[in-house]
Amino acid sequence: MGRSIIKDIVLGFVVVGLFAAGCEAGAADLSIPQVSRDKVICFALYTVHNNTLKLTAQFYPLQEGESRKARLEIKDGRDWKQVAEADIIEQGWTAPFRVENWDMTKTVDYRVAHGKNAYYTGTIKKDPIKKNTIVVAAFTGNSIYPGHGGDIPRTDIVENLKKIKPDLLFFSGDQVYDHNRHYAYWLKFGRDFGDIIRITPTITIPDDHDVGQANLWGAGGKKSNVGAGHDGGYFKPVEYVKEVERAQTSHLPDPYDPTPIQRGIGVYYTSLNVGGISFAIIEDRKFKSGPEGLVPKQGPRPDHILNPDYDPKSVDVPGAVLLGESQLKFLREWGQDWKGAEMKAVLSQTVLCGGAHIHGKTGNRLHADMDSNGWPQTGRNKAIAEIRRAFAIHIAGDQHLATIFHHGIDDWNDSCYSFCVPSIANLYLRWWRPLEPGKNREPGAPEYTGEFLDGFGNKVTLLAVANPSPEPNGGSKLTTRAAGFGIVKFDKKTRQITLECWPRNVDITSLDSKPYPGWPRTIDQQDNYGRKAVAYLPTLKVSGMTDPVVQVIDQADEEILYTLRINGKSFRPKVFREGKYTIKVGELGTDNVKTLKDIESLPPEKKETLKVKL
């Protein structure tokens, strides 16, 4: 591909005529603004992990003859001290910085510098390890389409964030909705959220619209031949995909395994520790199989099943992949690594079930949607099995519909919770509207809550949903279209997780403001492995260490059932069949670990104590 074509793609002026469900024609036109040369740095994203700072500065287009070098400086007393230099990559105009041996115990003012008089300032916050409650603000669906809120400024969100001062921002995807001009709209994203991004660690991960297609089944990086994406792979040129991922993810901690996928497309799945909360950041689109040609077609589209009488097992075919083996291995190892971690969460694009019944507008009932991660079911169950081993909650977006689900594999509620946050501005509406009341509902709960099978036969328990208004296409207001954002609070003292779902244009610090019905909800860390115990091991009474890590291994097959940093010095491990078990107690990966073998399981009513001295 010639340099001029690549440049056109990067600047966002190649039009390929994409149009598919979930995306409307007539997006608001947005040109790249002309800025004075002292304003060529638009915004910057950063994370700090394991004493390594990674920061990506996003530039406006540079002119011929201007330097392609950028500097990163920090405030040292009254002076500015340069700590890094980075090349500015013309394909996307990004400058990725990396600083080793970063002191995470200090808050530091920084500035990105270019030339003689261009500066962008912000703050690198110290790791909030001493804070009891770690606050995450989570977003999805940054639609730019007018008529339903896409053209409304994001100032209400930014002002709320300034008041609550979150420790981490998580943008789960669809930061950009234009399928041909990621660069122009990415600049707008930075202008909209820059005032809070510049002072807060931020995770941004691209979803389907970011990489220029209606839906995405990445299929390991193969080439897709349709903009709708259902044949699997990426539709846009590789250079376009790489530019998007570089802009949105190059500031994240180094990937667990940097091996590229097909056609040289990179990966970014990794982990980030903020204040003692370990976040696994995964790519639930990149390895997922496309449905076309793989499963029987059950409707006008390969990914939509309209036949309520179909057999869900017919689509759970051999060879259908969700996360892929490399990401499952990552989750398995991350789940066992509790160094510096007290609680865990998994972050990805979308939730692990079919989370909606109505698509697009009222009346459009869809039995199952293969764009959701309820399919393939075997891959979904493998992912949930790894998440629950770490007692982690799953936080995601994409569905345009805020929900809380308690997931099940073999039985309802035997696994983790998920929180799907609402769209910032809601373009393509969805509703949770089951035909039958849910089973085993909480006392006084609405009939649409409770235990269900989703369209793929997955066991799910719906606890809260923020449905749009039933009026035609949800109406025209942000609130009737159920727009908003999520707040997740991790209380390290009680090991509880509180989920909040807020509408737009309210002051969430005001006592008069209310979240969407069904929120807030607080769950216990251990609720994320809800599997019922068949038996128990003796209660561990630990001396010499507070909050040790406990790992339980079934000696019948050497399977690691779970790994958890307990709260305090006492813990009664649950197990799921009778037999002998190995228990490891202490700081795994160090010399301060006790391994206890041949520990016999006990019936629930029998209680014994096992003293462990570290």
KESEMI-449582 format. One record per residue (C-alpha): x, y, z. Coordinates in pm, 1 decimal. Layout:
// residues N
[site [X,Y,Z]]
...
This chain:
// residues 614
[site [0.0,0.0,0.0]]
[site [144.2,336.1,-99.2]]
[site [238.4,604.6,152.1]]
[site [-23.1,848.4,23.7]]
[site [-305.6,595.5,73.1]]
[site [-183.4,510.7,422.0]]
[site [-176.2,880.5,507.3]]
[site [-530.8,924.1,381.0]]
[site [-647.3,633.9,596.1]]
[site [-476.8,774.2,903.4]]
[site [-622.9,1118.8,854.0]]
[site [-961.7,964.3,811.3]]
[site [-1059.7,1064.1,460.2]]
[site [-1086.8,727.2,288.4]]
[site [-1454.5,647.1,248.9]]
[site [-1544.6,286.8,177.9]]
[site [-1919.8,319.4,210.5]]
[site [-1965.1,111.9,523.8]]
[site [-2318.8,75.7,649.6]]
[site [-2457.5,-201.4,868.2]]
[site [-2699.1,-267.2,1151.6]]
[site [-2607.5,-83.1,1466.5]]
[site [-2471.0,212.8,1272.6]]
[site [-2659.4,496.9,1108.0]]
[site [-2580.6,705.2,804.8]]
[site [-2548.2,1077.8,849.0]]
[site [-2288.4,1093.8,1122.7]]
[site [-2202.7,1441.0,1234.9]]
[site [-1927.4,1570.2,1011.0]]
[site [-1611.5,1654.0,1197.6]]
[site [-1303.5,1797.0,1038.9]]
[site [-962.3,1804.1,1199.8]]
[site [-929.5,2155.0,1342.2]]
[site [-643.6,2379.8,1252.2]]
[site [-455.7,2463.8,1571.1]]
[site [-180.0,2707.0,1650.9]]
[site [161.0,2546.5,1673.6]]
[site [168.0,2580.7,2053.4]]
[site [-147.2,2363.6,2071.7]]
[site [-40.1,2066.5,1858.3]]
[site [-61.3,1825.1,2154.8]]
[site [-429.2,1732.1,2191.2]]
[site [-425.4,1499.2,2494.0]]
[site [-238.2,1219.9,2671.2]]
[site [-324.5,883.6,2825.4]]
[site [-120.4,708.3,3092.1]]
[site [-94.3,410.0,3326.2]]
[site [162.3,316.2,3589.3]]
[site [223.2,-50.0,3670.6]]
[site [511.6,-224.5,3847.0]]
[site [706.8,103.2,3860.8]]
[site [679.6,159.7,3486.9]]
[site [506.8,467.9,3348.4]]
[site [363.4,440.9,2998.6]]
[site [214.6,754.3,2845.8]]
[site [91.9,814.8,2491.6]]
[site [61.6,1173.3,2372.9]]
[site [-183.8,1236.9,2090.6]]
[site [-83.6,1508.4,1844.9]]
[site [-268.1,1704.8,1581.7]]
[site [-107.3,1671.9,1235.9]]
[site [239.8,1817.7,1221.8]]
[site [358.4,2028.5,934.4]]
[site [649.1,1963.9,703.3]]
[site [974.5,2058.2,868.3]]
[site [842.4,2031.5,1225.1]]
[site [1026.4,1801.3,1462.2]]
[site [907.5,1441.6,1489.3]]
[site [1037.4,1420.7,1845.4]]
[site [843.6,1480.0,2167.3]]
[site [971.6,1522.3,2521.4]]
[site [825.0,1415.2,2853.3]]
[site [912.6,1636.5,3146.1]]
[site [821.1,1626.8,3515.9]]
[site [808.2,1904.2,3770.7]]
[site [1114.2,1899.0,3994.2]]
[site [1069.4,2175.8,4246.3]]
[site [1027.4,2489.3,4037.8]]
[site [1196.7,2343.1,3732.8]]
[site [1097.2,2097.3,3462.6]]
[site [1317.8,1792.8,3417.5]]
[site [1315.0,1579.4,3101.0]]
[site [1268.9,1208.7,3175.3]]
[site [1201.1,1064.5,2830.6]]
[site [1194.7,1135.9,2459.5]]
[site [974.5,965.1,2200.9]]
[site [942.8,956.2,1824.3]]
[site [613.5,1089.8,1693.4]]
[site [460.7,820.2,1473.0]]
[site [308.7,985.5,1167.6]]
[site [49.6,714.2,1112.5]]
[site [-183.4,850.6,1376.5]]
[site [46.6,1118.5,1519.0]]
[site [112.9,945.8,1851.3]]
[site [416.6,968.6,2078.1]]
[site [445.3,667.4,2310.8]]
[site [666.5,725.9,2616.6]]
[site [805.5,471.4,2858.4]]
[site [980.9,547.6,3187.8]]
[site [1128.1,266.4,3399.6]]
[site [1189.1,284.5,3775.4]]
[site [900.1,524.4,3825.9]]
[site [838.1,619.9,4189.3]]
[site [474.8,514.9,4242.1]]
[site [462.9,667.3,4591.0]]
[site [461.6,1027.2,4464.4]]
[site [215.6,1243.0,4270.9]]
[site [402.6,1427.2,3997.7]]
[site [307.2,1701.8,3754.6]]
[site [409.5,1625.3,3397.6]]
[site [412.4,1798.3,3065.4]]
[site [456.3,1676.0,2711.6]]
[site [668.2,1919.1,2514.5]]
[site [719.0,1970.6,2141.5]]
[site [940.7,2222.2,1972.4]]
[site [997.9,2546.3,2157.0]]
[site [653.4,2640.4,2283.1]]
[site [403.0,2349.7,2263.0]]
[site [314.2,2197.7,2599.6]]
[site [43.4,1972.4,2741.3]]
[site [28.3,1942.2,3120.0]]
[site [-120.7,1687.2,3355.8]]
[site [-63.1,1489.0,3674.0]]
[site [67.1,1137.0,3728.7]]
[site [-105.1,1026.7,4047.6]]
[site [68.3,819.6,4310.9]]
[site [-59.5,466.6,4350.6]]
[site [-355.9,489.4,4592.8]]
[site [-243.0,183.0,4786.7]]
[site [-330.0,345.6,5120.1]]
[site [-687.2,428.5,5016.0]]
[site [-948.9,195.0,5156.1]]
[site [-1190.6,230.8,4863.5]]
[site [-1068.5,225.5,4503.7]]
[site [-1313.1,393.8,4263.6]]
[site [-1341.8,306.4,3894.7]]
[site [-1551.9,506.0,3647.8]]
[site [-1656.7,294.6,3347.6]]
[site [-1792.9,394.9,3007.8]]
[site [-1893.5,260.5,2668.8]]
[site [-2064.0,372.0,2347.4]]
[site [-1940.6,726.6,2285.6]]
[site [-2184.8,783.4,1998.5]]
[site [-2144.7,1104.4,1799.0]]
[site [-2474.4,1087.2,1610.4]]
[site [-2707.0,1385.9,1661.0]]
[site [-3070.7,1342.0,1750.6]]
[site [-3020.3,1112.8,2046.6]]
[site [-2749.3,1277.0,2248.9]]
[site [-2437.0,1218.7,2045.6]]
[site [-2398.0,1590.7,1986.3]]
[site [-2448.7,1685.5,2351.7]]
[site [-2124.5,1787.9,2527.1]]
[site [-1971.6,1547.9,2778.5]]
[site [-1918.5,1823.8,3034.0]]
[site [-2174.4,1671.3,3274.7]]
[site [-1969.2,1351.9,3292.0]]
[site [-1638.1,1532.5,3330.6]]
[site [-1772.2,1759.0,3606.3]]
[site [-1899.8,1455.3,3799.5]]
[site [-1563.2,1286.4,3765.5]]
[site [-1384.6,1593.2,3894.9]]
[site [-1603.1,1577.6,4206.4]]
[site [-1566.6,1207.8,4284.5]]
[site [-1199.0,1184.7,4177.3]]
[site [-1191.8,824.0,4051.6]]
[site [-871.5,624.6,4078.0]]
[site [-913.7,473.1,3731.9]]
[site [-1109.8,545.6,3413.8]]
[site [-1219.4,252.9,3195.4]]
[site [-1350.0,310.1,2843.2]]
[site [-1456.3,-35.9,2725.7]]
[site [-1496.6,38.9,2355.6]]
[site [-1667.4,236.3,2080.9]]
[site [-1485.8,552.1,2181.7]]
[site [-1511.5,629.0,1809.3]]
[site [-1821.9,558.3,1601.5]]
[site [-1712.3,681.9,1261.4]]
[site [-1599.0,382.9,1054.8]]
[site [-1358.0,572.9,833.1]]
[site [-1213.9,858.5,1038.1]]
[site [-1088.4,719.7,1363.8]]
[site [-819.1,984.8,1389.2]]
[site [-1052.8,1286.0,1364.1]]
[site [-1300.0,1145.0,1614.2]]
[site [-1026.9,1020.9,1846.1]]
[site [-906.7,1379.7,1868.0]]
[site [-1261.1,1482.2,1961.6]]
[site [-1271.5,1209.1,2226.2]]
[site [-956.0,1358.6,2374.1]]
[site [-1096.6,1710.5,2368.0]]
[site [-1418.3,1591.1,2536.8]]
[site [-1253.2,1396.3,2818.8]]
[site [-907.8,1553.6,2831.4]]
[site [-965.4,1749.9,3151.2]]
[site [-1009.5,1429.2,3350.6]]
[site [-786.8,1197.4,3143.9]]
[site [-485.8,1423.7,3195.1]]
[site [-497.5,1364.3,3572.4]]
[site [-628.3,1005.6,3597.3]]
[site [-491.7,664.6,3493.2]]
[site [-703.2,554.3,3199.1]]
[site [-776.1,229.0,3017.8]]
[site [-911.1,256.2,2664.8]]
[site [-969.9,-57.9,2460.1]]
[site [-1111.1,-54.0,2105.8]]
[site [-1427.9,-234.2,2004.5]]
[site [-1586.4,-298.3,1665.6]]
[site [-1678.0,59.3,1569.4]]
[site [-1334.7,185.1,1671.2]]
[site [-1170.9,-39.0,1410.7]]
[site [-1424.7,55.9,1146.6]]
[site [-1683.6,-220.6,1131.5]]
[site [-2035.7,-284.6,1256.0]]
[site [-1944.5,-597.8,1453.0]]
[site [-1616.5,-771.9,1513.5]]
[site [-1528.0,-1137.5,1531.5]]
[site [-1150.7,-1098.0,1497.1]]
[site [-1085.5,-1466.1,1415.8]]
[site [-718.6,-1429.1,1503.4]]
[site [-657.7,-1143.4,1259.9]]
[site [-773.2,-1288.9,927.7]]
[site [-917.5,-1061.7,660.6]]
[site [-1292.8,-1001.9,660.8]]
[site [-1463.1,-935.9,330.4]]
[site [-1771.0,-759.0,465.1]]
[site [-1809.6,-447.3,678.0]]
[site [-2060.4,-626.6,899.6]]
[site [-1776.3,-861.9,997.5]]
[site [-1975.2,-1184.5,1031.7]]
[site [-1731.4,-1386.6,817.1]]
[site [-1464.9,-1326.2,1082.8]]
[site [-1159.3,-1103.8,1079.8]]
[site [-1084.1,-736.7,1023.6]]
[site [-1239.6,-548.2,733.6]]
[site [-1023.6,-235.4,736.6]]
[site [-662.3,-237.0,613.2]]
[site [-408.1,-366.8,862.4]]
[site [-248.6,-21.8,885.2]]
[site [-580.3,124.6,997.5]]
[site [-629.5,-140.8,1267.1]]
[site [-274.8,-96.7,1394.0]]
[site [-314.3,281.1,1412.3]]
[site [-634.2,247.0,1614.2]]
[site [-478.3,3.4,1859.5]]
[site [-161.7,210.6,1891.2]]
[site [-364.0,523.5,1970.8]]
[site [-590.7,350.9,2223.5]]
[site [-369.6,88.8,2389.1]]
[site [1.2,174.2,2361.2]]
[site [-11.4,337.7,2705.8]]
[site [-128.6,15.0,2871.0]]
[site [114.6,-208.8,3059.6]]
[site [311.7,-445.3,2838.3]]
[site [105.9,-733.6,2698.5]]
[site [123.0,-1071.9,2867.5]]
[site [239.2,-1230.2,2542.1]]
[site [326.1,-979.3,2267.1]]
[site [316.7,-1237.7,1987.1]]
[site [118.4,-1079.0,1701.7]]
[site [-181.5,-1249.2,1545.2]]
[site [-231.9,-1298.7,1171.7]]
[site [-108.5,-1027.5,932.9]]
[site [106.3,-871.8,1204.5]]
[site [-180.4,-723.3,1406.6]]
[site [-67.3,-674.4,1765.6]]
[site [-223.1,-774.1,2097.3]]
[site [-261.2,-582.8,2422.6]]
[site [-419.5,-818.8,2678.8]]
[site [-246.6,-748.1,3006.8]]
[site [-296.3,-663.8,3374.1]]
[site [-287.5,-338.3,3568.9]]
[site [-268.5,-296.4,3945.8]]
[site [-420.8,21.5,4090.9]]
[site [-427.3,64.2,4466.7]]
[site [-420.1,-309.5,4535.7]]
[site [-691.4,-397.8,4283.5]]
[site [-561.7,-615.7,4001.8]]
[site [-737.9,-565.8,3668.8]]
[site [-707.9,-818.3,3385.9]]
[site [-760.7,-639.6,3053.8]]
[site [-865.3,-887.7,2786.5]]
[site [-959.3,-880.3,2419.2]]
[site [-1286.8,-1064.0,2382.5]]
[site [-1319.7,-981.0,2010.2]]
[site [-974.6,-1043.8,1867.5]]
[site [-970.3,-1424.9,1873.0]]
[site [-1343.9,-1489.2,1848.5]]
[site [-1470.8,-1697.6,1554.6]]
[site [-1704.5,-1547.9,1298.1]]
[site [-2043.3,-1722.8,1270.6]]
[site [-2082.2,-1725.2,893.1]]
[site [-2014.9,-2071.8,755.5]]
[site [-1946.5,-2209.6,1101.4]]
[site [-2295.9,-2241.6,1243.8]]
[site [-2638.2,-2301.6,1085.4]]
[site [-2802.9,-1977.5,977.6]]
[site [-3115.7,-1911.0,1185.2]]
[site [-3233.0,-1576.4,1043.4]]
[site [-3169.0,-1315.9,776.1]]
[site [-2824.9,-1244.7,925.3]]
[site [-2558.8,-1503.0,1011.8]]
[site [-2525.4,-1359.9,1363.3]]
[site [-2894.3,-1318.6,1453.4]]
[site [-3110.5,-1611.1,1561.0]]
[site [-3480.4,-1540.5,1521.5]]
[site [-3609.9,-1894.4,1568.7]]
[site [-3708.6,-1946.6,1936.1]]
[site [-3739.6,-2321.7,1877.2]]
[site [-3382.6,-2373.4,1762.1]]
[site [-3149.0,-2601.5,1956.1]]
[site [-2881.7,-2388.6,2129.7]]
[site [-2642.4,-2681.8,2119.7]]
[site [-2649.5,-2667.2,1739.0]]
[site [-2439.8,-2348.1,1740.1]]
[site [-2188.4,-2455.7,2004.7]]
[site [-1980.2,-2624.2,1739.5]]
[site [-1627.1,-2764.0,1763.9]]
[site [-1372.9,-2508.2,1650.6]]
[site [-1571.8,-2205.2,1765.3]]
[site [-1335.7,-1986.5,1971.7]]
[site [-1402.1,-1704.9,2215.9]]
[site [-1090.8,-1588.6,2405.1]]
[site [-842.9,-1834.1,2259.9]]
[site [-590.8,-2047.5,2447.2]]
[site [-333.5,-1771.4,2498.0]]
[site [-579.9,-1545.4,2677.7]]
[site [-718.0,-1833.2,2883.2]]
[site [-363.0,-1913.3,2990.1]]
[site [-314.8,-1547.8,3081.1]]
[site [-631.5,-1544.1,3293.5]]
[site [-527.2,-1867.8,3464.3]]
[site [-185.6,-1730.8,3560.7]]
[site [-322.5,-1386.7,3650.3]]
[site [-578.3,-1551.7,3877.2]]
[site [-299.5,-1720.4,4074.3]]
[site [-79.0,-1409.8,4101.6]]
[site [-182.8,-1203.6,4404.3]]
[site [137.7,-1005.5,4447.4]]
[site [28.2,-662.2,4566.9]]
[site [-338.3,-749.5,4504.1]]
[site [-629.0,-765.6,4747.3]]
[site [-918.0,-791.5,4498.1]]
[site [-950.6,-864.4,4126.9]]
[site [-1161.0,-760.8,3828.3]]
[site [-1169.8,-849.6,3459.1]]
[site [-1223.3,-573.4,3203.9]]
[site [-1333.7,-638.6,2846.5]]
[site [-1557.7,-513.7,2569.9]]
[site [-1880.1,-706.3,2635.9]]
[site [-2047.8,-943.0,2880.6]]
[site [-2047.9,-1322.0,2878.2]]
[site [-2413.1,-1383.7,2794.5]]
[site [-2693.8,-1274.3,2568.4]]
[site [-2800.6,-967.9,2761.4]]
[site [-3096.5,-832.0,2559.4]]
[site [-3419.6,-947.1,2394.3]]
[site [-3518.3,-644.4,2184.9]]
[site [-3275.7,-492.5,1934.6]]
[site [-3286.9,-162.7,1750.3]]
[site [-3641.5,-57.9,1829.1]]
[site [-3939.6,-185.4,2023.7]]
[site [-4091.6,-488.1,1855.8]]
[site [-3766.4,-627.3,1716.1]]
[site [-3738.9,-940.4,1929.1]]
[site [-3418.0,-1133.4,1874.0]]
[site [-3380.8,-1477.6,2023.7]]
[site [-3000.4,-1481.7,2032.0]]
[site [-2718.0,-1254.0,1920.2]]
[site [-2380.8,-1404.5,1832.7]]
[site [-2216.3,-1065.4,1869.0]]
[site [-2267.2,-1111.2,2243.8]]
[site [-2027.9,-1331.5,2435.0]]
[site [-2298.3,-1580.2,2523.0]]
[site [-2167.9,-1756.4,2212.4]]
[site [-1982.9,-1983.8,2170.5]]
[site [-2109.9,-2141.1,2490.3]]
[site [-1808.1,-2366.3,2547.9]]
[site [-1573.5,-2068.1,2512.8]]
[site [-1796.6,-1861.1,2737.1]]
[site [-1787.4,-2126.1,3008.9]]
[site [-1408.8,-2156.5,2985.9]]
[site [-1373.3,-1781.2,3031.6]]
[site [-1608.9,-1769.3,3329.4]]
[site [-1434.0,-2066.6,3489.9]]
[site [-1104.8,-1874.9,3489.4]]
[site [-1263.7,-1551.4,3612.2]]
[site [-1432.2,-1717.3,3907.6]]
[site [-1111.1,-1896.4,4014.6]]
[site [-984.7,-1547.4,4104.7]]
[site [-1311.0,-1434.5,4269.0]]
[site [-1313.4,-1153.5,4011.8]]
[site [-1601.0,-939.3,3892.7]]
[site [-1639.2,-873.3,3519.8]]
[site [-1687.9,-512.9,3400.4]]
[site [-1774.5,-443.5,3036.8]]
[site [-1990.6,-241.3,2797.7]]
[site [-2092.1,-264.3,2430.4]]
[site [-2450.6,-382.3,2478.5]]
[site [-2596.3,-27.7,2495.1]]
[site [-2790.6,-160.0,2793.5]]
[site [-2679.9,-145.8,3155.4]]
[site [-2719.7,-474.9,3341.5]]
[site [-2602.2,-671.4,3641.5]]
[site [-2593.7,-1047.9,3587.7]]
[site [-2488.5,-1329.5,3814.8]]
[site [-2353.5,-1596.7,3582.6]]
[site [-2378.0,-1971.6,3604.4]]
[site [-2203.6,-2260.1,3430.9]]
[site [-2350.4,-2580.9,3574.0]]
[site [-2607.2,-2413.4,3795.0]]
[site [-2747.3,-2065.9,3834.0]]
[site [-2525.8,-1827.0,4030.9]]
[site [-2227.4,-2060.7,4054.5]]
[site [-1987.2,-1810.4,3903.5]]
[site [-1904.0,-1439.4,3882.1]]
[site [-2106.2,-1121.3,3858.9]]
[site [-2088.9,-888.8,3560.9]]
[site [-2166.7,-519.4,3526.8]]
[site [-2238.1,-391.8,3177.1]]
[site [-2228.2,-12.3,3189.6]]
[site [-2463.7,208.4,2983.4]]
[site [-2363.9,397.4,2671.7]]
[site [-2244.8,754.7,2701.7]]
[site [-2493.5,838.2,2425.1]]
[site [-2716.8,558.7,2307.4]]
[site [-2745.5,500.9,1933.0]]
[site [-2867.2,144.5,1880.4]]
[site [-3111.1,59.6,2159.5]]
[site [-3164.7,-274.1,2330.5]]
[site [-3414.2,-387.9,2593.4]]
[site [-3417.0,-673.5,2843.7]]
[site [-3776.3,-792.0,2813.6]]
[site [-3824.8,-1164.7,2889.0]]
[site [-4152.1,-1331.4,2793.6]]
[site [-4180.3,-1513.1,3126.5]]
[site [-4111.1,-1393.8,3482.3]]
[site [-3772.8,-1482.7,3626.5]]
[site [-3746.3,-1765.8,3874.1]]
[site [-3623.7,-1733.0,4232.2]]
[site [-3649.3,-1355.9,4231.7]]
[site [-3545.7,-1151.1,4530.8]]
[site [-3840.6,-1046.4,4752.9]]
[site [-4023.4,-754.6,4592.8]]
[site [-3806.4,-760.1,4279.6]]
[site [-3962.0,-692.2,3935.8]]
[site [-4071.8,-990.9,3727.4]]
[site [-3802.9,-923.6,3467.8]]
[site [-3537.5,-1008.3,3728.7]]
[site [-3441.6,-1354.2,3847.8]]
[site [-3309.0,-1669.9,3689.7]]
[site [-3329.3,-1723.4,3312.9]]
[site [-3172.9,-1910.2,3026.8]]
[site [-3039.8,-1669.5,2767.3]]
[site [-3085.0,-1740.3,2396.3]]
[site [-2787.2,-1974.6,2400.3]]
[site [-2906.1,-2175.4,2699.6]]
[site [-2662.6,-2008.9,2938.8]]
[site [-2772.9,-1980.8,3300.4]]
[site [-2802.6,-1614.9,3401.7]]
[site [-2963.6,-1426.8,3687.2]]
[site [-3067.9,-1071.1,3603.6]]
[site [-3045.4,-843.2,3907.3]]
[site [-3075.0,-496.4,3753.0]]
[site [-3132.0,-341.0,3411.0]]
[site [-3166.7,16.9,3284.7]]
[site [-3407.7,-28.8,2994.1]]
[site [-3475.0,261.0,2756.7]]
[site [-3823.9,406.0,2744.3]]
[site [-4081.5,191.0,2557.8]]
[site [-4182.9,491.1,2346.8]]
[site [-4081.8,470.8,1977.6]]
[site [-3707.4,415.4,1957.7]]
[site [-3667.3,514.9,2318.2]]
[site [-3756.2,878.3,2268.1]]
[site [-3508.0,1156.7,2216.0]]
[site [-3368.1,1234.1,2561.1]]
[site [-3050.1,1087.1,2701.1]]
[site [-3236.4,957.4,3005.2]]
[site [-3520.7,796.8,2808.8]]
[site [-3254.5,627.2,2597.0]]
[site [-3088.3,503.3,2919.6]]
[site [-2754.7,673.3,2858.4]]
[site [-2505.7,716.9,3138.8]]
[site [-2200.1,560.1,3297.7]]
[site [-2097.9,322.1,3573.6]]
[site [-1911.1,359.5,3900.3]]
[site [-1750.7,58.6,4070.6]]
[site [-1616.6,88.4,4425.0]]
[site [-1381.1,-172.7,4568.3]]
[site [-1375.1,-164.8,4950.0]]
[site [-1055.5,-337.8,5051.9]]
[site [-1143.7,-345.3,5421.1]]
[site [-1475.7,-525.6,5383.8]]
[site [-1389.9,-689.5,5047.9]]
[site [-1717.2,-564.0,4907.1]]
[site [-1784.9,-425.8,4560.1]]
[site [-2050.1,-159.1,4506.7]]
[site [-2195.5,-103.1,4159.3]]
[site [-2360.5,225.0,4063.1]]
[site [-2529.9,316.1,3734.1]]
[site [-2590.7,685.7,3674.3]]
[site [-2791.3,872.8,3410.0]]
[site [-2653.0,1172.0,3224.8]]
[site [-2695.8,1533.2,3335.2]]
[site [-2725.6,1476.6,3708.0]]
[site [-2491.9,1571.7,3989.8]]
[site [-2415.2,1231.9,4136.7]]
[site [-2282.8,1391.4,4455.5]]
[site [-2621.6,1551.3,4526.0]]
[site [-2854.2,1380.3,4773.4]]
[site [-3141.4,1455.0,4535.3]]
[site [-2986.0,1257.8,4249.0]]
[site [-3074.1,893.6,4204.8]]
[site [-2905.2,618.3,4002.4]]
[site [-3103.7,401.1,3763.6]]
[site [-3353.9,169.4,3940.0]]
[site [-3183.2,-144.3,4070.3]]
[site [-2863.9,37.5,4160.8]]
[site [-2657.6,66.0,4372.7]]
[site [-2591.1,-298.2,4449.0]]
[site [-2320.3,-428.7,4676.3]]
[site [-2174.4,-776.5,4647.8]]
[site [-1910.0,-959.1,4845.6]]
[site [-1581.6,-1052.2,4682.6]]
[site [-1647.3,-1420.7,4747.9]]
[site [-1986.6,-1398.6,4574.6]]
[site [-1789.4,-1407.3,4249.2]]
[site [-1733.9,-1777.6,4304.2]]
[site [-2092.5,-1861.9,4389.8]]
[site [-2058.5,-2236.7,4338.7]]
[site [-2218.0,-2421.5,4627.9]]
[site [-1991.0,-2622.6,4851.6]]
[site [-2025.9,-3000.5,4864.8]]
[site [-1777.7,-3018.7,5150.2]]
[site [-1531.4,-2801.2,5338.1]]
[site [-1171.7,-2820.1,5448.8]]
[site [-1073.1,-2740.0,5805.9]]
[site [-1088.0,-2373.9,5901.1]]
[site [-742.6,-2223.1,5861.5]]
[site [-613.3,-2023.9,6159.6]]
[site [-308.3,-1834.5,6037.5]]
[site [-42.0,-1676.1,6256.2]]
[site [254.6,-1469.8,6143.8]]
[site [72.2,-1302.8,5855.7]]
[site [-248.0,-1109.2,5798.5]]
[site [-439.6,-1147.9,5471.5]]
[site [-234.2,-1436.0,5329.8]]
[site [-306.2,-1593.2,4992.8]]
[site [-482.2,-1930.3,5004.9]]
[site [-476.1,-2170.3,4709.0]]
[site [-680.7,-2490.5,4704.8]]
[site [-580.3,-2782.0,4480.0]]
[site [-783.3,-3098.2,4422.7]]
[site [-537.6,-3388.2,4452.7]]
[site [-758.7,-3616.2,4242.8]]
[site [-667.3,-3428.8,3924.7]]
[site [-428.3,-3154.6,4049.3]]
[site [-676.7,-2887.6,3942.9]]
[site [-633.6,-2549.6,4110.4]]
[site [-986.1,-2475.1,4229.4]]
[site [-918.0,-2116.6,4326.6]]
[site [-665.9,-1870.7,4464.0]]
[site [-767.2,-1590.2,4699.2]]
[site [-609.4,-1337.4,4928.7]]
[site [-822.6,-1386.9,5236.9]]
[site [-942.4,-1105.7,5459.8]]
[site [-780.7,-1149.2,5799.4]]
[site [-628.0,-1464.0,5949.8]]
[site [-912.2,-1714.1,5931.8]]
[site [-1066.1,-1887.7,5631.6]]
[site [-1278.8,-2199.6,5576.1]]
[site [-1210.8,-2327.9,5222.0]]
[site [-1504.0,-2474.6,5034.5]]
[site [-1462.3,-2765.0,4793.5]]
[site [-1690.9,-2927.4,4543.6]]
[site [-1642.3,-3297.1,4600.6]]
[site [-1521.0,-3517.1,4880.0]]
[site [-1157.1,-3617.7,4878.9]]
[site [-805.9,-3503.5,4958.1]]
[site [-674.6,-3155.1,4888.4]]
[site [-353.4,-2955.0,4892.2]]
[site [-365.0,-2608.3,5047.5]]
[site [-98.0,-2344.0,4994.9]]
[site [-95.6,-2055.1,5242.0]]
[site [124.4,-1743.2,5243.2]]
[site [270.6,-1524.1,4972.4]]
[site [276.1,-1742.3,4663.4]]
[site [593.9,-1708.2,4461.9]]
[site [807.5,-1642.3,4771.1]]
[site [970.3,-1855.4,5038.1]]
[site [699.0,-1762.2,5285.8]]
[site [449.5,-2031.9,5185.3]]
[site [325.3,-2336.1,5373.9]]
[site [204.9,-2631.5,5166.9]]
[site [-38.3,-2864.2,5338.9]]
[site [-108.5,-3193.1,5164.0]]
[site [-358.8,-3475.2,5203.5]]
[site [-612.8,-3254.2,5378.0]]
[site [-935.9,-3449.9,5398.9]]
[site [-1263.9,-3280.1,5315.4]]
[site [-1532.1,-3254.8,5580.9]]
[site [-1911.0,-3254.5,5554.8]]
[site [-2060.2,-2904.1,5596.4]]
[site [-2184.5,-2974.2,5947.5]]
[site [-1845.8,-3092.3,6077.0]]
[site [-1600.4,-2822.3,6173.5]]
[site [-1231.6,-2857.3,6247.6]]
[site [-945.7,-2611.1,6280.7]]
[site [-603.6,-2626.1,6117.4]]
[site [-333.9,-2395.8,6255.0]]
[site [-86.9,-2253.1,6003.7]]
[site [220.8,-2064.8,6125.0]]
[site [404.8,-1845.8,5875.6]]
